[in-house]
Amino acid sequence: MTSKGINPNVRKITKGYRTGISVARKIMREIEEWLERKPGLESSFFKMIPALPAG
């Protein structure tokens, strides 16, 4: 498979991902301010609302 005559550079990931990592509640509350949740699917679907430029 090529794209414009160039072969893709593919690497196999052999490391496992760490599980159980979470964000502190205080930080998550700040993140939640930027999220718009879809009614009925709050835990799965959300829309990021961009920050307005300051000034």
C-alpha atoms as a printed R data frame, in Angstrom:
   type eleno elety resid chain resno       x      y      z
1  ATOM     1    CA   MET     A     1   0.000  0.000  0.000
2  ATOM     2    CA   THR     A     2   1.408  3.401 -0.929
3  ATOM     3    CA   SER     A     3   0.319  7.015 -0.782
4  ATOM     4    CA   LYS     A     4   1.694  9.114 -3.643
5  ATOM     5    CA   GLY     A     5   4.334  6.429 -4.174
6  ATOM     6    CA   ILE     A     6   5.543  6.450 -0.546
7  ATOM     7    CA   ASN     A     7   5.236  3.383  1.684
8  ATOM     8    CA   PRO     A     8   3.738  3.964  5.138
9  ATOM     9    CA   ASN     A     9   5.986  3.821  8.198
10 ATOM    10    CA   VAL     A    10   4.355  1.267 10.519
11 ATOM    11    CA   ARG     A    11   5.569  0.277 13.991
12 ATOM    12    CA   LYS     A    12   4.197 -2.407 16.260
13 ATOM    13    CA   ILE     A    13   3.469 -1.293 19.814
14 ATOM    14    CA   THR     A    14   4.735 -3.895 22.242
15 ATOM    15    CA   LYS     A    15   4.223 -1.977 25.494
16 ATOM    16    CA   GLY     A    16   0.976 -2.298 27.387
17 ATOM    17    CA   TYR     A    17  -1.027  0.740 28.402
18 ATOM    18    CA   ARG     A    18  -1.343  1.534 32.105
19 ATOM    19    CA   THR     A    19  -4.834  1.128 33.493
20 ATOM    20    CA   GLY     A    20  -6.513  2.832 36.392
21 ATOM    21    CA   ILE     A    21  -5.147  6.299 35.600
22 ATOM    22    CA   SER     A    22  -7.595  9.046 36.470
23 ATOM    23    CA   VAL     A    23  -7.789 12.805 36.769
24 ATOM    24    CA   ALA     A    24  -8.255 14.522 40.124
25 ATOM    25    CA   ARG     A    25 -11.850 15.623 40.803
26 ATOM    26    CA   LYS     A    26 -10.914 19.309 40.954
27 ATOM    27    CA   ILE     A    27  -9.239 19.154 37.551
28 ATOM    28    CA   MET     A    28 -12.089 17.085 36.089
29 ATOM    29    CA   ARG     A    29 -14.605 19.749 37.171
30 ATOM    30    CA   GLU     A    30 -12.578 22.320 35.228
31 ATOM    31    CA   ILE     A    31 -12.500 20.033 32.172
32 ATOM    32    CA   GLU     A    32 -16.255 19.396 32.434
33 ATOM    33    CA   GLU     A    33 -16.886 23.129 31.969
34 ATOM    34    CA   TRP     A    34 -15.638 22.769 28.371
35 ATOM    35    CA   LEU     A    35 -17.693 19.680 27.541
36 ATOM    36    CA   GLU     A    36 -21.211 19.571 26.168
37 ATOM    37    CA   ARG     A    37 -22.737 16.152 26.891
38 ATOM    38    CA   LYS     A    38 -25.254 14.453 24.588
39 ATOM    39    CA   PRO     A    39 -28.516 13.821 26.505
40 ATOM    40    CA   GLY     A    40 -29.011 10.143 27.300
41 ATOM    41    CA   LEU     A    41 -25.398  9.261 26.433
42 ATOM    42    CA   GLU     A    42 -23.563 11.534 28.868
43 ATOM    43    CA   SER     A    43 -20.773  9.122 29.731
44 ATOM    44    CA   SER     A    44 -19.944  8.235 26.115
45 ATOM    45    CA   PHE     A    45 -20.521 11.247 23.866
46 ATOM    46    CA   PHE     A    46 -19.482 14.848 24.311
47 ATOM    47    CA   LYS     A    47 -18.609 17.924 22.283
48 ATOM    48    CA   MET     A    48 -15.611 20.104 23.116
49 ATOM    49    CA   ILE     A    49 -16.489 23.795 23.320
50 ATOM    50    CA   PRO     A    50 -13.475 25.945 22.336
51 ATOM    51    CA   ALA     A    51 -12.284 28.671 24.679
52 ATOM    52    CA   LEU     A    52 -12.862 32.261 23.620
53 ATOM    53    CA   PRO     A    53  -9.685 34.283 23.103
54 ATOM    54    CA   ALA     A    54  -8.901 36.554 26.040
55 ATOM    55    CA   GLY     A    55  -8.818 40.297 25.466
